[in-house]
Amino acid sequence: MNTFFVILIVVLAVMVVVSLVRGVIAFLQSAKLDLEQGGERATEMQLRQNKMMFARIKYQAMAVLAVAVLMMINR
């Protein structure tokens, strides 16, 4: 049972990092497009950035919950 939670925590941590990197990339693209165009494309990139950052928060919460459950089991 402990192995399952450890693997789950590692997978969730990787998902947090991936969503963080994708959100930062969307932010950089949004800033670049905003400077170049200032049009509709920048808004689309900002929505993608917001979606990735929300995913990061979701995965972090799931990872914290998994750590809490693992600690309760090993108590």
HELIX and SHEET records of a PDB file:
HELIX    1   1 ASN A    2  GLU A   36  1                                  35    
HELIX    2   2 GLU A   40  ILE A   73  1                                  34    
END                                                                             
